[in-house]
């Protein structure tokens, strides 16, 4: 699996972990805080969207940086 694929899977398992894996500490903290907040605040509806977005952005950032 490529590094970008690893980042996506890590972020899908735990939002923010893929960003940490890519070296984007502040982005990782953002997703780690925002995603659970939306899971709880919206009763799960927006949590899924945010969870998938975290994985997509981790993958995209890894691809953009050539990791």
C-alpha positions as CSV (number, residue, x, y, z in Angstrom):
1,X,0.0,0.0,0.0
2,X,1.2,3.5,-0.8
3,X,1.9,6.1,1.9
4,X,-1.2,8.0,0.7
5,X,-3.3,4.9,1.1
6,X,-1.9,4.3,4.6
7,X,-2.7,7.9,5.5
8,X,-6.3,7.5,4.3
9,X,-6.8,4.2,6.2
10,X,-5.3,5.6,9.4
11,X,-7.6,8.7,9.2
12,X,-10.6,6.5,8.5
13,X,-9.9,4.4,11.6
14,X,-9.2,7.4,13.8
15,X,-9.7,10.9,12.3
16,X,-6.5,12.9,12.4
17,X,-4.1,9.9,12.5
18,X,-3.5,10.1,8.8
19,X,-2.6,13.8,9.1
20,X,-0.2,12.9,11.9
21,X,1.3,10.2,9.7
22,X,1.8,12.8,7.0
23,X,3.5,15.2,9.4
24,X,0.6,17.7,9.5
25,X,0.3,18.0,13.3
26,X,-2.1,20.9,13.5
27,X,-4.4,19.4,10.8
28,X,-4.4,16.2,12.8
29,X,-5.4,18.0,16.0
30,X,-8.2,19.7,14.1
31,X,-9.7,16.5,12.7
32,X,-9.2,14.7,16.1
33,X,-11.3,17.4,17.8
34,X,-13.9,18.4,15.2
35,X,-14.9,14.9,14.1
36,X,-16.0,13.6,17.5
37,X,-17.7,16.9,18.2
38,X,-19.8,16.5,15.1
39,X,-20.5,12.8,15.8
40,X,-21.9,13.8,19.2
41,X,-23.4,17.2,18.2
42,X,-25.4,15.9,15.2
43,X,-26.2,12.5,16.6
44,X,-24.0,10.8,14.0
45,X,-25.3,12.5,10.8
46,X,-22.5,14.9,10.3
47,X,-19.9,12.7,12.0
48,X,-19.8,10.3,9.0
49,X,-19.3,13.1,6.6
50,X,-16.5,14.6,8.6
51,X,-14.9,11.2,9.2
52,X,-14.8,10.5,5.4
53,X,-13.5,14.0,4.7
54,X,-10.6,13.5,7.2
55,X,-9.6,10.3,5.3
56,X,-9.9,12.1,1.9
57,X,-7.8,15.1,3.0
58,X,-5.1,12.8,4.5
59,X,-4.9,10.9,1.2
60,X,-5.0,14.1,-0.9
61,X,-2.3,15.8,1.2
62,X,0.0,12.8,1.0
63,X,-0.5,12.6,-2.8
64,X,0.2,16.4,-3.2
65,X,3.4,16.2,-1.1
66,X,4.5,13.1,-3.0
67,X,4.7,10.9,0.0
